Amino acid sequence: MQNTKLLLTSFTFVGLLALAGCSFPGVYKIDIQQGNVVTQDMIDQLRPGMTRRQVRFIMGNPLLTDTFHADRWDYLYSLQPGGGERQQERISVIFNPNDQLVSLSGDFMPGMSRDEAILGKDSGTNVTAPAEQVEKPKPEKPVKPGSLLDQIQKDVDGVETVPVPSPEPLETSPQ
């Protein structure tokens, strides 16, 4: 009887310690990422008429390809920060029977960043400083000839601009 009571008490104590360890404050919980990472830059590169191959090059392989809707690809991304709420983003890419991109639907829209979508194009929230805090620009004094500033200005004025080569556009014809 004594051994049973001691055994039951020790099991209860070990169980309570194990249970308390699961929700102990300060325990590190990892971030959980799942799915395809989709950015606004990726969406901005998509154009109507692109082939499936071109869309796959930009976006990567879709997470879901529906058997019943072969003309639709779904990209899902979810992130659950350690101990935080789960955030999910979704986008569907729809093709026509000729395997050309027709439309997009979901959390991203072409040409509009998330900030613009939330705040609007012109949010009208321009902040102006009070008049007494605004510094007035000081008039520039002429540079002394032969000084270091004069030499720097001559070097800057004498720089020749070189055009930056631009890459060739991707071929848009289906292969």
Salt bridges, closest charged atoms under 4 A:
ASP66 OD2 - HIS69 ND1 2.74
ASP74 OD2 - ARG72 NH2 3.09
GLU89 OE2 - ARG114 NH2 3.24
ASP99 OD1 - ARG52 NE 2.70
GLU116 OE1 - LYS121 NZ 3.66
ASP150 OD2 - LYS154 NZ 3.54
